[in-house]
Amino acid sequence: MLKPEKCISCRTCELICSFTRAEEFSPQLSAVSVIHYDKAMISVPIMCTQCEDAPCMRVCPVQAIYENEDGTKIIDYKKCIGCKMCISACPLGNMAFDGKAVFKCDLCGGDPQCARFCPSGAIEYKEANPSSLVKRKDLAEKFKEVFGEEV
Amino acid sequence: MYGLIGKILRVNLTEGTVAEEYLSDVLVKKYLGGRGLGTKIYVDEVDKDTDAFAPENKLILMTGPLTGTFATSAGRLMWITKAPLTGTIGCANSGGEFGPELKYAGFDGVIFEGKSEKPVYLYVKDGKGELRSAEELWGQSVFVTTDKLIEETDPDARVCCIGPAGENKVLFAGIMNEKNRAAGRGGLGAVMGSKNLKAVVARGTGGIKVADKEGFLAACTDARKKLKENPVTGAGLGAYGTEILVNIINASGGLPKHNWRDGAVDPDADQISGETLAEKYLVRNKGCFGCSMACGRVTKIKDGPYKSAGEGPEYEAAWALGSCCGIHDLAAICRVNFLCNEYGMDPITLGSTFACAMELFDKGILTKEEMGGNLAFGNADAIVEFATKTALREGFGDKLAEGSYRMAESYGVPELSMSVKKQEMPAYDGRSLQGMGLEYATSNRGGCHVRGYLTSPEILGIPLKLDPLVTDGKAEILKIFQDLTAVVDSIGICLFTTFGIGLAEIGNMLRTATGWDMSDEELLGAGDRIWNIEKLYNLSQGFTREDDKLPPRLLTEPLPEGPAKGKVCELDVMLEEYYRLRGWNQKSVPTKEKLSELGL
């Protein structure tokens, strides 16, 4: 779960991701990125959202991307030929290439370190429970503010 | 090397050359990095008789071995040169993202020497450095410069630059990065301006490796957990920023009013507090690179005469522009703080210089005609107006741009400048916080709170509670704080982490990152060594015990009210003990035994 409104722009997620994946501190090797918009006064963390119908998986010519029991899309490096079609196919820009191989977020095998170390709660790892009620309530709140009257 | 990259750039601005150099293992281990290593290189390479603005002076940018790693709040970089405001060693540090980006681009630091004929900037990208023309950027604000350079180089580049204040050699011009982060004090931006160096831009896709991966992750995880659980680093700083201190320091009777003339209890302090800032103008809080504390304030004044947006203010800036000037309009204070970021100028010295001018006006020494305006206590419009005039050195702004000491001296009343070694003291009265008085007098860069922050034990009770009004034992703890701060500033983490972690946690992170075999005692000893090379430089510049002093007001005018009523700062008794504990003679000169103990 990504909550940009909680992001404090610190990029701790990028540090721990690159260290977990590549054993060095390098935002370039991170599967998560924090994008700053200083004039709009917000920062947005972006990472693979594990699409239900994943274009990276569909486009792969050698079926090197598979889905595990949690629905996480994982690269099988034994099969990957490094053609980078998945990078072209991902509509969200969440497939990357580190100079040797493509990489993506694999949710750290079920314990995503970005969520573990995010200091502000902007990245959380929760059971998949796709309820839109929370957002609907947020929207309803605005109507309440505009049209409602406290009695 | 682990932690460090092991390479720096040497840029000769006169010749227009950029060369790569390797760092020596021995030197790095002895001086750690950042402040220590930069100062060592500076004192070794620059002749002691060099003027701050001479082409022969050098300006050094240095990160630390933990900068850009997972260590707690490790986004720091340090700028080192002779400070034009004080004439002492000048070193100012800053957070943000530039330091890490420079390391990812392949360099721990940059030495700038000489002077460019025309304005230039240095672009560092993935192992290469290149000087480029900055003629079209000269005269532009920090914000415009930053945006244009990102457009001109790389959308993911980070920019360090000066604004008009640095170009105009305002003696308290800072060097800014990511627009709102400042290496603020001492006027280092003016040195950069004197070299016709407008900016340094970095973009890197490399990384930093550590010696003991598992050990480092464990040490960082432990330190991060402690910061999260600590009420200051885990809650207070994030919620209210450093501005949380306004009401706390005021309650302790340590918030100086009206250029320190009318006591240190401000009945209207809450109007400029962190709580009020959060309620009225805070958009969100923001962290520097890798920081969990997120004390940064993203603020917006939505309407009214000061409508604007930016970051800050910090506690010390809010006090200098606020209580010190008798001003309680927080929107005006924010506006001036934003202007300081745009022009690249230190708001502590600016506010204190305004306050000094206001007292001179009050006393009839300065007139409205002379000022071409009305710098009177409480006049919020005037500080907004004169912030710009100072940065541009327009009219009376030209005098203000010299700082309070030189301005007051030009009217024959230097004693009304609330400064030490010509640098203005920040927001903690040395009469109410005796230890802070000693800190101001002994800081190697003049009046400064972040060389040995005794407010921590004296007010916050961290790591132990000391009575702020007592002098006993202050010298001993100040020495430890100053040495530890020198370590923190050298390895590349933020001083604020020391509210929640100490030498043990810092030592663990540093050892596992670098692989250095160094005990906690040896590490603190390196801090002592760094402190002493700074001191030796200051001695070479003619600073003696006579300069380790406070403005007479703090020594002779007792506080009229509050918890410290009737107190002056009892500096002399603390100073004698301090010199003894430092291993210096009573003229403040390190003894031969001390120097040999430190390997100097």
Interface residues (C-beta under 8 A of the other chain):
Chain A: E5 I8 S9 C10 R11 T12 L15 I16 S18 F19 A22 E23 E24 F25 S26 P27 Q28 L29 D38 M41 I42 S43 F117 P119 S120
Chain B: G68 T69 F70 E97 Y104 K179 G204 T205 G206 G207 I208 K209 V210 K213 L217 R224 K228 G238 V283 R284 N285 K286 G287 C288 F289 G290 C291 S292 A294 V298 K300 A309
